[in-house]
Structures are given as structure tokens and as C-alpha cells.
Amino acid sequence: MAEMIERSLRAVQAWVEARDYRGYDPGDGLTSFLRPLTCGTLLGERILQQLVWKFPFNLRPLIGVVPLESTKGRGFMAGGYARLAAANGDASAAAKARACLAWLENAREPGHAGPCWGNHFDFSTRGGRIPAHTPTIVWTSLIGHAFLEAHELLGDPHYVDVAAGACRWILTLPREESSTGTCLSYTALNVNPVHNANLLGAGLLARTWALRPEPEFRAAARAAVEYSCRRQRPDGSWWYGEAPYYRWIDSFHTAYNLDSLKRYLNATGDEEFRPHLTRGYDYYRRVFFDADGRPRYYHNREHPLDIQCAAQAIDTFCLFADEDPGALARAWLTADWTIRHMQAADGHFIHRRYPLLRASTPYLHWGQATMFHALAHLLLRFARRPAATTP
């Protein structure tokens, strides 16, 4: 099993490295020369962006969208390299992890209270526009976790300094104050309550606090966790966000919530929110997977089958392997299904499967880097499991 995982991992690693860490992104459609056709309207921009993102064939070469570097993609690659080095003592992987992290330090958005990162393209959403290079709590938190992963696996204390700086930037974000917690905003542009963004920030604050105990880190993390846990639905799920136009439930954002909540509990020992984690994890594993490990995107329909959901599922089940005896088997099932059904002969992972067609655009962070990161986590779990156990 481990041999199959490593073959798949090495194939996607080679694909990414051959392209010098450049690739397409699901949201890069507004870099097209067709953008003037949107007449500067939010609706028009969203239509163009979604058309480029969801079209079954890759339109980008035809409409002027070129492969670019991605800070989030580089962060996932860095974390994956660190895990690979820890799994099998691969010195070249350790060197590549350090090189990616050095690149990320140089690519931080300038003029802010601490290291922070955002999209390299304009992005239009239901909540409004996010201009290129606007730092987001999602990208900053996920990249911050890559630095902490490298600290834990490679032993460099400087990476804690970077994560602590990212936490200080998070503390500058506007928040929605309530009697039941405080929600950290997605960006500094406005107050926009989104649960995965809020909890990702909380998870980084708590994980960093355990290594650098600044009281504000823990206080902000607890307030954010309280906000999202008090708004968890009775069945254990979360809406994507609290605004009416954010009322959907999907797999990988649910997994972000669970990862973040678990990291908060692990770092702080605050057991008040344990029932929320248990209920959410039970919902996640019951609702989003078929018996063969195939992951679903939404809670209430079978398609699309999306590579991000697969990658995040493998990563999340690996994270929960210390408390769920069946988690490693679940991670293996999803990895096996994904490798057999979504990895191309050249090593890259396709974007989506639908009932009658496949969307094969090879995104960088959404698929390649996230699968590399997840498969490296699974390989590390295999390397560290007791000899008598099998997934």
C-alpha cells in the first residue's frame, strides 16, 4: 500500500517540479483578455470566472490565461516535502521544503503587520471583489500551518517566528462581535462571517500559541471557536457562512472546520468544544463518502466528484488517526479511489468527474499540491504506525 502511495506521490511531484511550480488556478479567469466583456460588473465577472473554472475543457490557453506561481500551492508543497522527509529521511525533500518556505517568505504581501498571503489574481465572489494580492485569512492560515509543520518535522525554530507573525496579522482583521463568540473576517476589506476562514485562523492562532504563548493568540482563537461552534447545526454540519447566500454544506470546507477545531483542542486542552468536534466528525464521515472511499462535494448530491474534496479527506482522516481507529483505513480508501479514478498517466490529477464527462484541467494548488501534501501525510502515517497494524 505504501509503495502505491509513494509512486503516486512521486508522479505528481515530478509533474509540479517539471513546471517550476507554475500552473492554473480555479479562480484565475479574470486574468483573461475577455474581462472587458464583463463591463466591470460583479455579476459579469462572476460569470466569466465560473465559466472558465467549471468548463469541462481548459479554455485558458485560448483566452490569454497563463500558468502562474501560487503561494498557496507552494505552501502545500512545502508541507508535503517536510512530511516526505520525515517519512523516509529524504534529504532532498527536506531541502525542497526549506526552499519553498524561503520563497514564501519573499512572496509575502508587503506593508502588513506580519507575514500574510493572498491570491495572485482578482477574484469576485458572492460577497464582493477581492483584488489581487489582498491577504486572506485562508491562505495565510494554511501557509502558516506549513511553516509549523516544517518546524515540527525539520526542527527549525525560525518557522515559528514566521507563524507568530502571521498570527499578529490575523489579529488586525475586523471581526463580527457577538454574545456567543467573535468571527474573524476573511480579509481586511469587510466583515464577512465564513466558518472555515474563521476556524482556520483560530487553528493557526492556537497551534502557534502552544509554541509561542502570547495571550492574545489564545483569547482570539477561543472566541472564534466559540462563534462557529455555537452556530453548528444540530446534525453536526456547518453552513459555509452565515449570510443567506452562503447556505450550502460541502466536504472540504467541513474538513477545514474539523482540522482547525481539532488543532485548537490539541493545542489548548480546552475540552468545552469536544462535543462539537465529535458531532462534526461523525457527520463528515457519514455523509460525504461512499463505501469505496469515493468523496462527494456536497452533502445532498452525488456529483461533482472534485479533487480538492479527495485531497482534503485524506489529510483530515490522517489528522484524526490518533483518535479514530478507522481513520487511516478511510484515508487509504479515498486515496486508492482517487489514484485509480483521477490521476492521469503523466502524474497530474484531474479537476472533476461528472456523470458523463471529466473536467481535466490540471490545477496547481487545487489538486496537484493538495494531493502531494495529503499523500505525504498518509505516507508519514504508514511510516509511524505500529508494525502490527494495517490500514
N, C-alpha and C positions, 0 to 999 in steps of 0.2 A: 504493500500500500504506500509506504513512504517513498519507494522508488518511483511509483507513478506520479505522486505529488511533485517530487523533485524534477522529474522530466518535464512536467507541465510548467512548473515554475521557471526552469531554465529556458524553456522555449519562449515564454512571454518576456522574460528578462532580456533575452537576445533581441527580440523584436523591438523593445523600447530603446535599448542601447544603440542598436543599428540606426535609429532615427534621432540619436543625440537628444533624447528626452523631449522631442517635439511631437505634437500631434494635434488632432482636432478635439474640441470640447463640445458637449451637448448644447451649450448656450452661446456659441460664438457666431450665430447667424447674423448679428448686426454689424459684423466686420465686412459684410458683403457690399459690393458696389450697387446692389439693389436697394440699399437702405433708403435712399431719397424717395423711393416709391411709397414709403410709409407716410410721407408728408409730415413727419415729425410727431405723429400721434402715438400715444401709448398703445392703443389697440392695434394700429398698423404694425408697430414694432413687435408686438407680441405675436401677431400672426406670422410675420416673416421669420421670427426666431423659432417658433414652434414648427413651421413648415420645414425649415432646414433641419431641425432637431429630429422630428418624427418621420420624415420622408423615408420610405424603405430603401432608397438608393442614395448614395452620397452625392449630393448636389454641389458640395463646396468647391471642388476644382472648377466647376462650370461658372460659379458666381463670385469668384475672387476671394474666397476664404482660404487662408493658408495655414498650415500647421504651425503652432506656436508653442513656446515653453509654458509650463503651468506650475505655479508654486504649489498648489495642492497636489498635483501629480508628483512633483519632486518630493514633497513631504511623505507621501505614501511609499515611494520608492526608498527613501531614506530609512523609514521604519522597517520596511521589508528586508533591506540589506542588513540592518542591525540584527533582526531576528534570524536571518540566514547565517550570519556569522556566529551567533550564539548556538544555533542548532548543530552546526558541523565544523566549527572552528575555521571557517573560510576567511582567511586574512584579506583576500581581495574584496570580499563583500563588506568587511569592516571598513576598508579604505574607501569604498564607494559610498558607504553611509556617511562617512565624515565629509567626503567631497560634496555630496548632495546638501548636507546641513550647512556647509560653508557657503554654498551657492545661495541657499535660502536666506542666510544672514545678510548677504549682499543684496538680495532681491526684496527685502522688507520695504514696506511703503514708508517714505521719508516724512518727517515732520510730525510724528506722533509720540505719545508718552512712553511707548515701548514698542518692541517688535510686533508687527501686525502685517497681515497679508490679505489680498483680495483678488478678484478676477482681473485678467488682462484684457478684458473687453467690456463694453457696455452691456448691461443686462436689464431687461424690462420684465416686470412681474405683475401679479395681481395687486401687489402693494405699492407699485410705483417703479421708478427707474433707479438703478444702481450704476453710476458711472464707473468706467474702467478705473482700476487702482483704488477704489474705495475699499478700505479694510472691512472685512466681515468677521463676526464672531465665529462663524462656522469654519471658515478657512483658517483663521488664526488659532482656534482651539485644536483642530485636527493636526495642524503643523506643530503646535506646542506639544501635543502628545508624542509626535515623532521625536522631538528633542528629549523628552523624558524617557521614551523607550530607549533611545541611544545612551542616555546616562545610565539607565539600569542595566543594559546589556553590554555596553562598551566601557563604562566606568569613567566618563569624563564629566567632572563637576561643572564645567563651563556651560553645559547644556541646560543645567538647572537655572543658571543665571538668565539664559535666553527665555526659558519658560516663565520665570518670575517676571521678566519684563513684559511678556505678552499678557500676563495676568494684570499687571498695572494698567496696560492699555484697556483691557476689558472693564476695569473699574471706572474708566472715564465714560463709558457708554451710558446713554439715557436709559431709564428703567421705568416700567409701569409699577407704581406703588399700589399695594392693596393691603387689606387687613389679613390676607392669607398668602403672604409672600410677595416677592418682588421679581419681575421678569426682566432679564437683561435683553436689550434690543439687538436686532440682527446687525445693524450698522449704527453709526452716529448720526445718520440723516434724520431719523424719526423714531418714535416709539412704536414698535411693531411686534406684538407678542406671538412668538413662534416657539413651540415647545422644544424641538430638537436643538435650535440655536441656544435657547436659554439653558438647557441642561448640558449641552456641550461646554458652554462657558463655565457652568458650575463644576463639571467634572475636572476641567483643567485647573480651576482655582483650588479645588480640594486636593487633587493629586500633587500639585505644586506645594500647597500648604504643608503637606506631610514631610516635605524635604526642606522647605523654607517657611517656617511658621509665622507668617505675617498675619496678624489677627483679622485684618480686612478681607483677606482671601477666604478664610473660613466663614466669616459672617455673611459675605455676599453669596458664597456657594450655598449656604443653608437657606437663605431667603429665596434663592432661585429654585432650589429643590422643593421647598415648601409650595411655591407658586404652582409648579407643574404637577406635583403630587396631589394637591388639593383639587386640581382640575382633571385628574384622571377619571375616565368614565367607569361606571360600575363594573363593566366586563373586563377591565384591565387595560383597555386601549386609551390612546390619546388622539384627539383631532390633531392635524398638522399644526394649526394655530387657533387662536380664539376668535378671530374675525369671522363673520359669516362666510366669506369667500374662501376660507381655509378649512372648511369642514369636509375633509377626507382623511382616510386612515390608510397608510401604506407601510410596507415591510421595512425598508431600510431606515426611514426616519424613526419608526418604532424602535428599531435596533439601536440607533444612536441614543435614544432616550434611555434604554436599558443599560447600555455600556456606561453611560455617564452617571446614572444613578448608582450602579454597582461600584464605580470608581469612587464616588462620593462616600458610600458606606465603607468601602475598604480603607479609604484614607483617614476618615474621621472617627469611625466606630459609632456613628450616630445611628442607632437601630430604630429610631422612630419611624423611618420610612421603609423599613424592611418589608412590611406587608404590601406596599405599593410595588416594590421590585418583584416580589413573588407573584403577585397577581398579573403584572405586566408581562413577565417572562412566560408564565403559563399561557396567557393569551397569545403571545407571539408564536410559540412553538406549536400550538394547536391550530391556529388559523392560517398561517402563511405557507404551509408546506404540505406537499403530497407525500404518500408513503415512501416513494423512491427518492425523497430529498429535493424534488423539484420545488423551487421557491416561487411564490406568487408576488406580484407587485401590490395589488390592492386586497383588502380584506374580503371583498364581496364579489370578485370575479376572477376568472382563471387567467386571462391574458391582459396585458402583455407579460412575457417572461423576460425579465430585464437583468443584465449582467451585474448592475450595481446591487440589486437585491441578493444575488447569489454570493457576491464577494463579501458583503456585509454580514450575511448569515454565517458564513464560515468563520469570519473574525469574531462575531458575537458568541457563537457556540464555543469557540476556543476559549474566550474570556470567561465563560461560565463553567468551564470544565472542572474547576476546583470545587464547585458546589452542586453540580448536576452530573451524576454518574453516567447519564446517557448523552451528555452534550458532545463529547468527542465523536461518538458514533454518528450523531446528527451532522456534525461538521463534515465528517467523511462522506456521508451520503450525498450531501449537497455538492461537495467538491467533485465527487465521482460523476454525478449527473451533469454538472456544469462542464467539466472537461470533455465528456463524451458528446454533449449536445451543443456547446457554444464556443469551443476552441477550434480555430481554423488550422489548416495544415502548416501555415507559416508561423504559428505560435500565438497570434493575437486572438482575443476573444471578441465575438460579435456583440453588437449592442442589444438586440432584442429578437425574440421569436414571437410570431403571431400564428394563428391557426393555419394560414395559407402561404405565409412568406416569412422571410428573415430580413431584419434590418442589420446589415453587416458592417456599417461604418465603424472603423476601429478608433474609438476614443482613447485619449491618453489616460487622464485620471479616472474617468468613468469606465472601468473595465480592465485596462491593462495594469495600471499602477495599483488599483484597489485589489485586483486578483493576485498580483505578485505579493502584496502586503498580507493578504489573507492566507494564501498558500504557505508563505513563510511562517506564519503563526501556527498553522497546522503542522508543518514540519517540525517546528520547535516543540510543540506539544508531544508529537511522536517521540522526539529525542529524549524528552524528560519524563515520559510516562514510566511507571514501574514495569519491569521486564515481563511480569506475568499477565499484564492486561493487554487487551487489543481493542481497537475502536469498533 
